[in-house]
Amino acid sequence: MLALLEKLPSSRLIFLLVFLGCGGLMGVALYMQYAMELEPCPLCIFQRVMVIAAGIAALIGAIHGPGVTGIRVYGGGVILSAVIGGSISMRQLWLQSLPESEVPACGPSLDYLMDVFPLTDVVAKVLSGDGSCAEVVWTLFGISIPGWTLLGFVGLVAIGVLQIIRPRI
């Protein structure tokens, strides 16, 4: 196993690959929204923000080309974004698993909430979830969109941990 870790590319290249992977995830999300006409719910939008945050942390790490401490900081940024995003994905998966009688009613759009309420209230309202977040509109191999997103976040956490335990300049 140690020999395999030694054959991995530099941390800078790994950060670049993470950035490109996050770009790919966003490309798929935009394709689903505009080509497949699947409207994202507020929790989906928050998950997108966390994918973008992980991608930005990775891009900065790739451009900066930091030393060991910097690699660990940027890896931690990827992990933090992915853990928050994964938590949001799990919340949405939980909402999707509820019996129909227990699904919360649909609420106003995220645009409306952002116009009317302070940001802290918007975040609290979105994280509580509503009926639109509980609806399963697409699956692949029986896994819904937040399930696939959760798998992506798990992969980002694994790569971030790798960057922390084996920084390679």
DSSP file (Angstrom, degrees, kcal/mol; ACC not computed):
  #  RESIDUE AA STRUCTURE BP1 BP2  ACC     N-H-->O    O-->H-N    N-H-->O    O-->H-N    TCO  KAPPA ALPHA  PHI   PSI    X-CA   Y-CA   Z-CA
    1    1 A M     >        0   0    0      0, 0.0     4,-1.9     0, 0.0     5,-0.2   0.000 360.0 360.0 360.0 -41.0    0.0    0.0    0.0
    2    2 A L  H  >  +     0   0    0      1,-0.2     4,-1.7     2,-0.2     5,-0.1   0.873 360.0  54.5 -63.4 -37.3    2.8    2.4    0.8
    3    3 A A  H  > S+     0   0    0      1,-0.2     4,-0.8     2,-0.2    -1,-0.2   0.872 106.3  52.5 -64.4 -35.8    4.4    1.7   -2.6
    4    4 A L  H >4 S+     0   0    0      1,-0.2     3,-0.7     2,-0.2     4,-0.4   0.904 106.8  52.1 -65.8 -41.3    1.1    2.7   -4.2
    5    5 A L  H >< S+     0   0    0     -4,-1.9     3,-0.9     1,-0.2    -1,-0.2   0.851 105.5  55.7 -63.3 -33.6    1.0    6.0   -2.3
    6    6 A E  H 3< S+     0   0    0     -4,-1.7    -1,-0.2     1,-0.2    -2,-0.2   0.732 102.8  56.4 -71.4 -21.3    4.5    6.8   -3.5
    7    7 A K  T << S+     0   0    0     -4,-0.8    -1,-0.2    -3,-0.7    -2,-0.2   0.519  82.8 109.6 -88.5  -5.7    3.5    6.4   -7.1
    8    8 A L  S <  S-     0   0    0     -3,-0.9     3,-0.1    -4,-0.4    -3,-0.0  -0.325  75.8-104.0 -67.8 153.1    0.7    9.0   -6.9
    9    9 A P        -     0   0    0      0, 0.0    -1,-0.1     0, 0.0   159,-0.1  -0.087  52.0 -68.7 -69.2 176.1    1.2   12.3   -8.7
   10   10 A S     >  -     0   0    0      1,-0.1     4,-2.1   159,-0.1   159,-0.2  -0.193  42.9-113.8 -62.9 157.3    2.1   15.5   -6.9
   11   11 A S  H  > S+     0   0    0    157,-3.5     4,-2.7     1,-0.2     5,-0.2   0.852 117.1  59.4 -60.7 -34.8   -0.4   17.2   -4.7
   12   12 A R  H  > S+     0   0    0    156,-0.5     4,-1.9     1,-0.2    -1,-0.2   0.918 107.2  45.1 -61.6 -43.8   -0.6   20.1   -7.1
   13   13 A L  H  > S+     0   0    0      2,-0.2     4,-2.4     1,-0.2    -1,-0.2   0.884 111.3  53.2 -67.6 -38.3   -1.7   17.8   -9.9
   14   14 A I  H  X S+     0   0    0     -4,-2.1     4,-2.4     2,-0.2    -2,-0.2   0.918 108.1  50.8 -63.0 -42.4   -4.2   16.0   -7.6
   15   15 A F  H  X S+     0   0    0     -4,-2.7     4,-2.5     1,-0.2    -1,-0.2   0.902 109.3  51.3 -61.1 -39.6   -5.7   19.4   -6.7
   16   16 A L  H  X S+     0   0    0     -4,-1.9     4,-2.5     1,-0.2    -2,-0.2   0.921 110.1  48.9 -62.7 -43.1   -6.0   20.2  -10.4
   17   17 A L  H  X S+     0   0    0     -4,-2.4     4,-2.4     2,-0.2    -2,-0.2   0.874 110.2  51.5 -64.5 -37.6   -7.8   16.9  -11.0
   18   18 A V  H  X S+     0   0    0     -4,-2.4     4,-2.6     2,-0.2    -2,-0.2   0.926 109.7  50.2 -63.7 -44.2  -10.1   17.6   -8.1
   19   19 A F  H  X S+     0   0    0     -4,-2.5     4,-2.3     1,-0.2    -2,-0.2   0.932 112.0  47.0 -59.0 -46.5  -10.9   21.0   -9.6
   20   20 A L  H  X S+     0   0    0     -4,-2.5     4,-2.2     1,-0.2    -1,-0.2   0.882 111.1  52.4 -64.2 -37.9  -11.6   19.4  -13.0
   21   21 A G  H  X S+     0   0    0     -4,-2.4     4,-2.4     2,-0.2    -1,-0.2   0.907 109.4  48.7 -63.6 -42.1  -13.8   16.8  -11.3
   22   22 A C  H  X S+     0   0    0     -4,-2.6     4,-2.3     2,-0.2    -2,-0.2   0.891 110.0  52.5 -65.0 -38.4  -15.8   19.5   -9.5
   23   23 A G  H  X S+     0   0    0     -4,-2.3     4,-2.3    -5,-0.2    -2,-0.2   0.898 108.7  50.7 -61.6 -39.8  -16.2   21.3  -12.8
   24   24 A G  H  X S+     0   0    0     -4,-2.2     4,-2.3     2,-0.2    -2,-0.2   0.906 108.5  51.3 -63.5 -42.4  -17.5   18.0  -14.3
   25   25 A L  H  X S+     0   0    0     -4,-2.4     4,-2.2     1,-0.2    -2,-0.2   0.909 111.7  47.3 -61.1 -41.7  -20.0   17.7  -11.5
   26   26 A M  H  X S+     0   0    0     -4,-2.3     4,-2.7     2,-0.2    -1,-0.2   0.876 109.0  54.8 -67.8 -36.2  -21.2   21.2  -12.1
   27   27 A G  H  X S+     0   0    0     -4,-2.3     4,-2.3     2,-0.2    -2,-0.2   0.916 109.3  47.2 -61.1 -43.1  -21.4   20.5  -15.8
   28   28 A V  H  X S+     0   0    0     -4,-2.3     4,-2.7     2,-0.2    -2,-0.2   0.912 111.5  51.3 -63.7 -42.8  -23.6   17.5  -15.2
   29   29 A A  H  X S+     0   0    0     -4,-2.2     4,-2.0     1,-0.2    -2,-0.2   0.917 112.2  45.7 -61.8 -43.3  -25.8   19.6  -12.8
   30   30 A L  H  X S+     0   0    0     -4,-2.7     4,-3.0     2,-0.2     5,-0.5   0.871 111.4  52.6 -69.4 -35.6  -26.2   22.3  -15.4
   31   31 A Y  H  X>S+     0   0    0     -4,-2.3     4,-2.2    -5,-0.2     5,-1.8   0.936 110.5  47.9 -61.5 -46.1  -27.0   19.7  -18.1
   32   32 A M  H  <5S+     0   0    0     -4,-2.7     6,-2.6     3,-0.2    -2,-0.2   0.876 115.9  45.4 -63.0 -36.4  -29.7   18.2  -15.9
   33   33 A Q  H  <5S+     0   0    0     -4,-2.0    -2,-0.2     4,-0.2    -1,-0.2   0.940 127.4  22.9 -72.9 -46.9  -31.1   21.6  -15.2
   34   34 A Y  H  <5S+     0   0    0     -4,-3.0    -3,-0.2     3,-0.2    -2,-0.2   0.847 131.7  33.5 -95.7 -35.9  -31.1   23.1  -18.7
   35   35 A A  T  <5S+     0   0    0     -4,-2.2    -3,-0.2    -5,-0.5    -4,-0.1   0.881 130.5  32.6 -86.9 -41.5  -31.1   20.1  -21.1
   36   36 A M  S   <S-     0   0    0     -5,-1.8    -3,-0.2     2,-0.1    -4,-0.1   0.538 101.3-132.4 -91.5  -7.6  -33.2   17.7  -19.1
   37   37 A E        +     0   0    0     -6,-0.4     2,-0.8     1,-0.2    -4,-0.2   0.859  48.5 155.6  58.0  41.2  -35.3   20.5  -17.6
   38   38 A L        -     0   0    0     -6,-2.6    -1,-0.2    -7,-0.1    -2,-0.1  -0.880  37.4-141.6 -97.0 109.7  -34.9   19.2  -14.0
   39   39 A E        -     0   0    0     -2,-0.8     2,-0.2    -3,-0.1    -6,-0.0  -0.566  17.6-125.8 -74.2 125.4  -35.4   22.3  -11.7
   40   40 A P        -     0   0    0      0, 0.0    -1,-0.1     0, 0.0    93,-0.1  -0.489  18.1-135.3 -74.3 139.9  -33.0   22.1   -8.7
   41   41 A C     >  -     0   0    0     -2,-0.2     4,-2.0    91,-0.1     3,-0.2  -0.364  33.5 -95.6 -81.3 170.3  -34.5   22.4   -5.3
   42   42 A P  H  > S+     0   0    0      0, 0.0     4,-2.1     0, 0.0     5,-0.2   0.880 126.5  51.9 -57.6 -39.3  -33.0   24.7   -2.6
   43   43 A L  H  > S+     0   0    0      1,-0.2     4,-2.1     2,-0.2     5,-0.1   0.880 107.6  53.4 -65.7 -35.4  -31.0   21.8   -1.1
   44   44 A C  H  > S+     0   0    0     -3,-0.2     4,-2.2     2,-0.2    -1,-0.2   0.904 107.9  50.7 -62.4 -41.1  -29.6   20.9   -4.5
   45   45 A I  H  X S+     0   0    0     -4,-2.0     4,-2.1     1,-0.2    -2,-0.2   0.908 108.8  50.8 -65.0 -41.5  -28.5   24.5   -4.9
   46   46 A F  H  X S+     0   0    0     -4,-2.1     4,-1.7     1,-0.2    -1,-0.2   0.888 108.6  52.4 -62.5 -38.2  -26.7   24.3   -1.6
   47   47 A Q  H  X S+     0   0    0     -4,-2.1     4,-2.0     1,-0.2    -1,-0.2   0.905 107.3  52.4 -63.5 -39.8  -25.0   21.1   -2.6
   48   48 A R  H  X S+     0   0    0     -4,-2.2     4,-2.6     1,-0.2    -2,-0.2   0.906 105.4  54.8 -60.6 -41.5  -23.8   22.9   -5.8
   49   49 A V  H  X S+     0   0    0     -4,-2.1     4,-2.5     1,-0.2    -1,-0.2   0.895 108.4  48.8 -59.7 -39.4  -22.4   25.7   -3.7
   50   50 A M  H  X S+     0   0    0     -4,-1.7     4,-2.3     2,-0.2    -1,-0.2   0.852 109.3  51.6 -71.9 -33.7  -20.3   23.1   -1.7
   51   51 A V  H  X S+     0   0    0     -4,-2.0     4,-2.4     2,-0.2    -2,-0.2   0.927 112.4  47.2 -64.1 -43.9  -19.1   21.4   -4.9
   52   52 A I  H  X S+     0   0    0     -4,-2.6     4,-2.6     2,-0.2    -2,-0.2   0.912 110.6  52.0 -63.6 -42.4  -18.0   24.9   -6.1
   53   53 A A  H  X S+     0   0    0     -4,-2.5     4,-2.4     2,-0.2    -1,-0.2   0.916 110.9  47.1 -61.1 -43.6  -16.3   25.6   -2.8
   54   54 A A  H  X S+     0   0    0     -4,-2.3     4,-2.2     1,-0.2    -1,-0.2   0.907 112.4  50.9 -63.3 -41.1  -14.4   22.3   -2.9
   55   55 A G  H  X S+     0   0    0     -4,-2.4     4,-2.6     2,-0.2    -2,-0.2   0.887 109.7  49.3 -63.9 -39.5  -13.4   23.1   -6.5
   56   56 A I  H  X S+     0   0    0     -4,-2.6     4,-2.7     2,-0.2     5,-0.2   0.925 110.1  50.5 -66.6 -44.1  -12.2   26.6   -5.6
   57   57 A A  H  X S+     0   0    0     -4,-2.4     4,-2.0     1,-0.2    -2,-0.2   0.919 114.0  45.9 -58.2 -42.8  -10.1   25.3   -2.7
   58   58 A A  H  X S+     0   0    0     -4,-2.2     4,-2.3     2,-0.2    -2,-0.2   0.900 111.2  51.7 -68.0 -40.7   -8.6   22.7   -5.0
   59   59 A L  H  X S+     0   0    0     -4,-2.6     4,-2.7     2,-0.2     5,-0.3   0.920 109.6  49.2 -63.1 -43.5   -7.9   25.3   -7.8
   60   60 A I  H  X S+     0   0    0     -4,-2.7     4,-3.0     1,-0.2     5,-0.3   0.921 111.4  50.3 -61.9 -41.8   -6.2   27.6   -5.3
   61   61 A G  H  X S+     0   0    0     -4,-2.0     4,-1.7    -5,-0.2    -2,-0.2   0.874 112.1  47.7 -62.4 -37.3   -4.0   24.7   -4.2
   62   62 A A  H  < S+     0   0    0     -4,-2.3    -2,-0.2     2,-0.2    -1,-0.2   0.907 117.7  40.3 -70.6 -41.9   -3.2   23.8   -7.8
   63   63 A I  H  < S+     0   0    0     -4,-2.7    -2,-0.2    -5,-0.2    -3,-0.2   0.918 117.2  48.0 -72.8 -43.3   -2.3   27.4   -8.8
   64   64 A H  H  < S-     0   0    0     -4,-3.0    -2,-0.2    -5,-0.3    -3,-0.2   0.868  84.3-156.2 -67.6 -38.4   -0.5   28.2   -5.5
   65   65 A G     <  -     0   0    0     -4,-1.7    -3,-0.1    -5,-0.3    -4,-0.1   0.976  26.6-167.6  57.9  56.7    1.6   25.1   -5.5
   66   66 A P        -     0   0    0      0, 0.0   -54,-0.1     0, 0.0    -1,-0.1  -0.046  18.5-105.3 -74.6 173.9    2.1   25.3   -1.7
   67   67 A G     >  -     0   0    0      4,-0.0     4,-2.6   100,-0.0     5,-0.2  -0.055  56.9 -70.7 -79.6-167.9    4.4   23.5    0.7
   68   68 A V  H  > S+     0   0    0      1,-0.2     4,-2.1     2,-0.2     5,-0.2   0.899 133.7  48.9 -58.5 -46.3    3.4   20.7    3.0
   69   69 A T  H  > S+     0   0    0      1,-0.2     4,-2.1     2,-0.2    -1,-0.2   0.924 113.0  47.9 -62.3 -44.1    1.4   23.0    5.4
   70   70 A G  H  > S+     0   0    0      2,-0.2     4,-3.0     1,-0.2     5,-0.3   0.887 108.4  54.4 -63.7 -40.3   -0.5   24.7    2.5
   71   71 A I  H  X S+     0   0    0     -4,-2.6     4,-2.5     1,-0.2    -1,-0.2   0.917 110.4  47.3 -59.1 -42.5   -1.3   21.3    0.9
   72   72 A R  H  X S+     0   0    0     -4,-2.1     4,-2.2    -5,-0.2    -2,-0.2   0.876 111.6  50.4 -68.0 -37.0   -2.8   20.3    4.2
   73   73 A V  H  X S+     0   0    0     -4,-2.1     4,-2.0     2,-0.2    -2,-0.2   0.951 114.2  43.1 -65.7 -48.6   -4.8   23.6    4.5
   74   74 A Y  H  X S+     0   0    0     -4,-3.0     4,-2.1     2,-0.2    -2,-0.2   0.885 113.3  52.6 -66.1 -37.2   -6.2   23.3    1.0
   75   75 A G  H  X S+     0   0    0     -4,-2.5     4,-2.4    -5,-0.3    -1,-0.2   0.896 108.4  51.5 -61.8 -39.3   -6.9   19.6    1.5
   76   76 A G  H  X S+     0   0    0     -4,-2.2     4,-3.0     2,-0.2    -2,-0.2   0.864 106.8  53.7 -64.2 -36.5   -8.8   20.6    4.7
   77   77 A G  H  X S+     0   0    0     -4,-2.0     4,-2.3     2,-0.2    -2,-0.2   0.901 109.1  48.1 -63.9 -40.9  -10.8   23.1    2.7
   78   78 A V  H  X S+     0   0    0     -4,-2.1     4,-2.4     2,-0.2    -2,-0.2   0.927 114.0  47.4 -63.5 -44.3  -11.8   20.4    0.2
   79   79 A I  H  X S+     0   0    0     -4,-2.4     4,-2.9     2,-0.2     5,-0.2   0.936 111.3  49.9 -63.1 -47.3  -12.7   18.1    3.2
   80   80 A L  H  X S+     0   0    0     -4,-3.0     4,-2.3     1,-0.2     5,-0.2   0.930 113.3  45.7 -59.4 -47.0  -14.7   20.8    5.0
   81   81 A S  H  X S+     0   0    0     -4,-2.3     4,-2.7     1,-0.2    -1,-0.2   0.915 115.0  48.0 -61.2 -43.3  -16.7   21.7    1.8
   82   82 A A  H  X S+     0   0    0     -4,-2.4     4,-2.9     2,-0.2    -2,-0.2   0.865 110.4  50.8 -69.2 -36.4  -17.3   18.0    1.0
   83   83 A V  H  X S+     0   0    0     -4,-2.9     4,-2.1     2,-0.2    -1,-0.2   0.926 113.3  45.3 -67.2 -43.3  -18.4   17.2    4.6
   84   84 A I  H  X S+     0   0    0     -4,-2.3     4,-2.0    -5,-0.2    -2,-0.2   0.945 116.3  46.4 -63.5 -46.6  -20.9   20.1    4.6
   85   85 A G  H  X S+     0   0    0     -4,-2.7     4,-2.4     1,-0.2    -2,-0.2   0.897 111.7  51.1 -62.0 -41.1  -22.1   19.1    1.1
   86   86 A G  H  X S+     0   0    0     -4,-2.9     4,-2.5     2,-0.2    -1,-0.2   0.866 107.7  53.2 -64.7 -36.0  -22.4   15.5    2.1
   87   87 A S  H  X S+     0   0    0     -4,-2.1     4,-2.1     2,-0.2    -1,-0.2   0.901 109.3  48.6 -64.4 -40.7  -24.4   16.4    5.1
   88   88 A I  H  X S+     0   0    0     -4,-2.0     4,-2.2     2,-0.2    -2,-0.2   0.907 110.7  51.4 -65.2 -41.3  -26.8   18.4    2.9
   89   89 A S  H  X S+     0   0    0     -4,-2.4     4,-2.6     1,-0.2    -2,-0.2   0.920 109.8  49.4 -60.4 -43.8  -27.0   15.4    0.6
   90   90 A M  H  X S+     0   0    0     -4,-2.5     4,-2.4     1,-0.2    -1,-0.2   0.885 108.4  53.6 -64.6 -37.4  -27.8   13.1    3.5
   91   91 A R  H  X S+     0   0    0     -4,-2.1     4,-2.3     2,-0.2    -1,-0.2   0.928 111.0  46.2 -60.6 -44.3  -30.5   15.5    4.7
   92   92 A Q  H  X S+     0   0    0     -4,-2.2     4,-2.4     2,-0.2    -2,-0.2   0.903 110.6  52.1 -67.5 -39.9  -32.1   15.4    1.2
   93   93 A L  H  X S+     0   0    0     -4,-2.6     4,-1.1     2,-0.2    -1,-0.2   0.890 109.0  51.5 -61.5 -38.4  -31.9   11.6    1.1
   94   94 A W  H >X S+     0   0    0     -4,-2.4     4,-0.7     2,-0.2     3,-0.5   0.929 109.2  49.7 -63.3 -45.1  -33.6   11.4    4.4
   95   95 A L  H >< S+     0   0    0     -4,-2.3     3,-0.9     1,-0.2    -2,-0.2   0.893 109.4  52.5 -59.9 -39.0  -36.4   13.7    3.2
   96   96 A Q  H 3< S+     0   0    0     -4,-2.4    -1,-0.2     1,-0.2    -2,-0.2   0.745 105.6  55.3 -69.0 -22.4  -36.8   11.5    0.1
   97   97 A S  H << S+     0   0    0     -4,-1.1    -1,-0.2    -3,-0.5    -2,-0.2   0.586  84.6 108.0 -86.6 -10.0  -37.1    8.4    2.3
   98   98 A L  S << S-     0   0    0     -3,-0.9     5,-0.1    -4,-0.7     2,-0.0  -0.339  80.6-103.6 -67.7 146.5  -40.0    9.8    4.3
   99   99 A P    >>  -     0   0    0      0, 0.0     3,-2.0     0, 0.0     4,-0.7  -0.381  37.0-108.8 -62.2 151.3  -43.5    8.4    3.8
  100  100 A E  G >4 S+     0   0    0      1,-0.3     3,-0.7     2,-0.2    -2,-0.1   0.813 118.3  59.2 -55.3 -33.1  -45.6   10.7    1.7
  101  101 A S  G 34 S+     0   0    0      1,-0.2    -1,-0.3     0, 0.0    -3,-0.0   0.712 107.7  46.1 -70.5 -19.4  -47.8   11.6    4.7
  102  102 A E  G <4 S+     0   0    0     -3,-2.0    -1,-0.2    -7,-0.1    -2,-0.2   0.465  82.2 114.8-102.2  -3.1  -44.7   13.0    6.5
  103  103 A V  S << S-     0   0    0     -3,-0.7    28,-0.1    -4,-0.7     3,-0.1  -0.501  71.6-116.1 -69.8 130.8  -43.1   15.0    3.7
  104  104 A P        -     0   0    0      0, 0.0    30,-0.2     0, 0.0    -1,-0.1  -0.252  36.1 -94.6 -63.9 156.1  -43.2   18.7    4.5
  105  105 A A        -     0   0    0     25,-0.2    26,-0.6     1,-0.1     2,-0.1  -0.319  47.6 -93.4 -67.2 153.7  -45.2   21.0    2.4
  106  106 A C        -     0   0    0     24,-0.3    -1,-0.1    25,-0.2    24,-0.0  -0.451  46.2-156.9 -68.4 140.8  -43.5   22.8   -0.5
  107  107 A G        -     0   0    0      1,-0.2     3,-0.1    -2,-0.1    -1,-0.1  -0.397  28.8 -65.1-107.9-173.4  -42.2   26.2    0.4
  108  108 A P        -     0   0    0      0, 0.0    -1,-0.2     0, 0.0     0, 0.0  -0.217  63.7 -86.0 -69.6 165.1  -41.4   29.4   -1.6
  109  109 A S     >  -     0   0    0      1,-0.1     4,-2.3   -68,-0.0     5,-0.2  -0.233  33.3-113.5 -69.1 160.8  -38.5   29.4   -4.1
  110  110 A L  H  > S+     0   0    0      1,-0.2     4,-2.7     2,-0.2     5,-0.2   0.872 117.2  57.3 -62.7 -38.1  -35.0   30.2   -3.0
  111  111 A D  H  > S+     0   0    0      2,-0.2     4,-1.7     1,-0.2    -1,-0.2   0.930 108.2  46.4 -57.9 -46.1  -35.1   33.5   -5.0
  112  112 A Y  H  > S+     0   0    0      2,-0.2     4,-1.9     1,-0.2     5,-0.3   0.935 112.0  50.4 -62.6 -46.6  -38.1   34.6   -3.0
  113  113 A L  H  X S+     0   0    0     -4,-2.3     4,-2.8     1,-0.2    -2,-0.2   0.909 109.9  50.7 -58.8 -42.9  -36.5   33.6    0.4
  114  114 A M  H  < S+     0   0    0     -4,-2.7    -1,-0.2     1,-0.2    -2,-0.2   0.842 112.0  48.2 -65.2 -32.8  -33.3   35.5   -0.5
  115  115 A D  H  < S+     0   0    0     -4,-1.7    -1,-0.2    -5,-0.2    -2,-0.2   0.821 122.8  30.6 -74.4 -31.4  -35.3   38.6   -1.4
  116  116 A V  H  < S+     0   0    0     -4,-1.9    -2,-0.2    -5,-0.1    -3,-0.2   0.831 113.3  49.9-101.2 -37.5  -37.4   38.6    1.8
  117  117 A F  S  < S-     0   0    0     -4,-2.8     2,-0.1    -5,-0.3    -1,-0.0  -0.672  83.1-100.3-110.0 157.7  -35.4   37.0    4.6
  118  118 A P    >>  -     0   0    0      0, 0.0     4,-2.1     0, 0.0     3,-0.6  -0.376  44.0-105.8 -66.9 156.2  -32.0   37.5    6.1
  119  119 A L  H 3> S+     0   0    0      1,-0.3     4,-2.7     2,-0.2     5,-0.2   0.853 118.7  55.5 -55.3 -40.8  -29.4   35.0    5.0
  120  120 A T  H 3> S+     0   0    0      1,-0.2     4,-2.1     2,-0.2    -1,-0.3   0.894 109.4  47.0 -63.0 -38.4  -29.4   33.1    8.4
  121  121 A D  H <> S+     0   0    0     -3,-0.6     4,-2.6     2,-0.2    -1,-0.2   0.879 111.0  52.4 -67.8 -37.5  -33.1   32.6    8.1
  122  122 A V  H  X S+     0   0    0     -4,-2.1     4,-2.8     2,-0.2     5,-0.2   0.943 110.0  47.7 -62.8 -47.6  -32.8   31.5    4.5
  123  123 A V  H  X S+     0   0    0     -4,-2.7     4,-2.6     1,-0.2     5,-0.2   0.928 113.4  47.9 -60.2 -45.7  -30.2   28.9    5.4
  124  124 A A  H  X S+     0   0    0     -4,-2.1     4,-1.3    -5,-0.2    -1,-0.2   0.917 113.7  47.3 -62.3 -43.2  -32.3   27.6    8.4
  125  125 A K  H  X S+     0   0    0     -4,-2.6     4,-0.7     2,-0.2    -2,-0.2   0.919 113.9  47.0 -65.2 -44.0  -35.4   27.4    6.2
  126  126 A V  H >< S+     0   0    0     -4,-2.8     3,-1.1     1,-0.2    -2,-0.2   0.921 110.1  52.3 -65.5 -43.6  -33.6   25.6    3.4
  127  127 A L  H 3< S+     0   0    0     -4,-2.6    -1,-0.2     1,-0.3    -2,-0.2   0.762 101.2  61.0 -67.7 -22.7  -31.9   23.1    5.6
  128  128 A S  H 3< S-     0   0    0     -4,-1.3    -1,-0.3    -5,-0.2    -2,-0.2   0.775 105.0-147.5 -71.5 -23.4  -35.2   22.2    7.2
  129  129 A G    <<  -     0   0    0     -3,-1.1     2,-0.3    -4,-0.7    -2,-0.1   0.196  13.9-139.9  81.0 159.6  -36.3   21.1    3.7
  130  130 A D    >>  -     0   0    0     -4,-0.1     3,-1.0   -26,-0.1     4,-0.9  -0.845  37.9 -78.4-145.1-175.8  -39.6   21.1    2.0
  131  131 A G  H >> S+     0   0    0    -26,-0.6     4,-0.7    -2,-0.3     3,-0.5   0.815 122.5  59.5 -60.6 -33.5  -41.7   18.9   -0.4
  132  132 A S  H 34 S+     0   0    0      1,-0.2     3,-0.4     2,-0.2    -1,-0.3   0.833 104.8  51.1 -66.1 -29.5  -39.7   19.9   -3.5
  133  133 A C  H <4 S+     0   0    0     -3,-1.0    -1,-0.2     1,-0.2    -2,-0.2   0.706 106.0  55.9 -77.9 -19.7  -36.5   18.5   -1.9
  134  134 A A  H << S+     0   0    0     -4,-0.9     2,-0.3    -3,-0.5    -1,-0.2   0.596  84.8 101.7 -87.2 -11.4  -38.3   15.2   -1.1
  135  135 A E     <  -     0   0    0     -4,-0.7     2,-0.8    -3,-0.4   -39,-0.1  -0.584  64.9-145.6 -79.2 130.5  -39.3   14.5   -4.7
  136  136 A V        +     0   0    0     -2,-0.3     3,-0.1     1,-0.1    -2,-0.1  -0.860  27.8 165.7 -94.8 111.7  -37.2   12.0   -6.6
  137  137 A V        +     0   0    0     -2,-0.8     2,-0.3     1,-0.3    -1,-0.1   0.582  61.9  16.6-105.1 -11.6  -37.2   13.3  -10.2
  138  138 A W        -     0   0    0      2,-0.0     7,-0.7  -100,-0.0     2,-0.3  -0.969  59.8-178.1-160.4 141.1  -34.4   11.2  -11.7
  139  139 A T  E     -A  144   0A   0     -2,-0.3     2,-0.4     5,-0.2     5,-0.2  -0.974  13.0-160.4-139.4 156.6  -32.4    8.0  -10.8
  140  140 A L  E >  S-A  143   0A   0      3,-2.1     3,-1.5    -2,-0.3    -2,-0.0  -0.972  87.8 -10.3-135.3 121.2  -29.5    6.0  -12.2
  141  141 A F  T 3  S-     0   0    0     -2,-0.4     3,-0.1     1,-0.3    -1,-0.0   0.815 130.5 -57.7  57.1  32.5  -29.2    2.4  -11.0
  142  142 A G  T 3  S+     0   0    0      1,-0.2     2,-0.5     0, 0.0    -1,-0.3   0.534 112.8 119.1  79.5   6.7  -31.8    3.2   -8.4
  143  143 A I  E <   -A  140   0A   0     -3,-1.5    -3,-2.1     4,-0.0    -1,-0.2  -0.916  56.0-139.0-109.6 129.2  -29.8    6.0   -6.9
  144  144 A S  E  >  -A  139   0A   0     -2,-0.5     4,-2.1    -5,-0.2     3,-0.4  -0.208  32.6 -92.8 -79.4 173.7  -31.2    9.6   -6.9
  145  145 A I  H  > S+     0   0    0     -7,-0.7     4,-2.5     1,-0.2     5,-0.2   0.906 125.8  49.0 -56.6 -47.7  -29.3   12.8   -7.6
  146  146 A P  H  > S+     0   0    0      0, 0.0     4,-2.3     0, 0.0    -1,-0.2   0.822 108.8  56.0 -65.8 -25.5  -28.5   13.5   -4.0
  147  147 A G  H  > S+     0   0    0     -3,-0.4     4,-1.8     2,-0.2    -2,-0.2   0.925 110.1  43.6 -66.5 -44.4  -27.3    9.9   -3.6
  148  148 A W  H  X S+     0   0    0     -4,-2.1     4,-2.0     2,-0.2    -1,-0.2   0.884 113.1  52.5 -66.8 -37.9  -24.8   10.4   -6.5
  149  149 A T  H  X S+     0   0    0     -4,-2.5     4,-2.4    -5,-0.2    -2,-0.2   0.907 106.3  53.7 -64.4 -40.4  -23.8   13.7   -5.1
  150  150 A L  H  X S+     0   0    0     -4,-2.3     4,-2.5     1,-0.2    -1,-0.2   0.910 106.4  52.3 -59.6 -42.1  -23.1   12.1   -1.8
  151  151 A L  H  X S+     0   0    0     -4,-1.8     4,-2.1     1,-0.2    -1,-0.2   0.901 108.8  51.0 -60.9 -39.7  -20.8    9.6   -3.5
  152  152 A G  H  X S+     0   0    0     -4,-2.0     4,-2.1     1,-0.2    -2,-0.2   0.912 110.0  49.1 -62.3 -42.5  -19.0   12.5   -5.1
  153  153 A F  H  X S+     0   0    0     -4,-2.4     4,-2.4     2,-0.2    -2,-0.2   0.883 108.1  53.7 -65.8 -37.9  -18.6   14.2   -1.7
  154  154 A V  H  X S+     0   0    0     -4,-2.5     4,-2.4     1,-0.2    -1,-0.2   0.916 109.1  49.7 -61.1 -42.3  -17.3   11.0   -0.2
  155  155 A G  H  X S+     0   0    0     -4,-2.1     4,-2.3     2,-0.2    -2,-0.2   0.897 109.5  51.1 -62.5 -39.9  -14.7   10.8   -3.0
  156  156 A L  H  X S+     0   0    0     -4,-2.1     4,-2.6     2,-0.2    -2,-0.2   0.900 109.4  50.2 -64.5 -40.2  -13.7   14.4   -2.3
  157  157 A V  H  X S+     0   0    0     -4,-2.4     4,-2.7     2,-0.2     5,-0.2   0.931 110.1  50.7 -61.9 -44.8  -13.3   13.7    1.4
  158  158 A A  H  X S+     0   0    0     -4,-2.4     4,-2.2     1,-0.2    -2,-0.2   0.914 112.5  45.7 -60.4 -43.7  -11.1   10.7    0.6
  159  159 A I  H  X S+     0   0    0     -4,-2.3     4,-2.3     2,-0.2    -1,-0.2   0.902 112.1  51.7 -67.7 -39.9   -8.9   12.7   -1.7
  160  160 A G  H  X S+     0   0    0     -4,-2.6     4,-1.7     2,-0.2    -2,-0.2   0.907 109.8  49.2 -61.9 -41.6   -8.7   15.5    0.8
  161  161 A V  H  X S+     0   0    0     -4,-2.7     4,-2.8     1,-0.2     5,-0.3   0.912 109.2  53.0 -63.1 -42.1   -7.6   13.1    3.5
  162  162 A L  H  X S+     0   0    0     -4,-2.2     4,-2.4     1,-0.2    -2,-0.2   0.910 107.3  51.7 -58.5 -42.3   -5.0   11.7    1.1
  163  163 A Q  H  < S+     0   0    0     -4,-2.3    -1,-0.2     1,-0.2    -2,-0.2   0.851 112.7  46.2 -64.0 -33.6   -3.6   15.2    0.6
  164  164 A I  H  < S+     0   0    0     -4,-1.7    -2,-0.2     1,-0.2    -1,-0.2   0.916 118.6  38.2 -76.1 -43.4   -3.4   15.7    4.4
  165  165 A I  H  < S+     0   0    0     -4,-2.8    -2,-0.2     1,-0.2    -3,-0.2   0.751 130.8  28.3 -82.9 -21.9   -1.7   12.4    5.2
  166  166 A R  S  < S+     0   0    0     -4,-2.4    -1,-0.2    -5,-0.3     2,-0.2  -0.445  73.3 178.3-135.7  63.7    0.5   12.3    2.1
  167  167 A P        -     0   0    0      0, 0.0     2,-0.5     0, 0.0   -99,-0.1  -0.475   8.8-171.0 -66.1 134.0    1.3   15.8    1.0
  168  168 A R              0   0    0     -2,-0.2  -157,-3.5  -101,-0.1  -156,-0.5  -0.942 360.0 360.0-134.5 112.9    3.6   15.6   -2.0
  169  169 A I              0   0    0     -2,-0.5  -159,-0.1  -159,-0.2    -1,-0.1   0.462 360.0 360.0 -75.8 360.0    5.3   18.7   -3.4
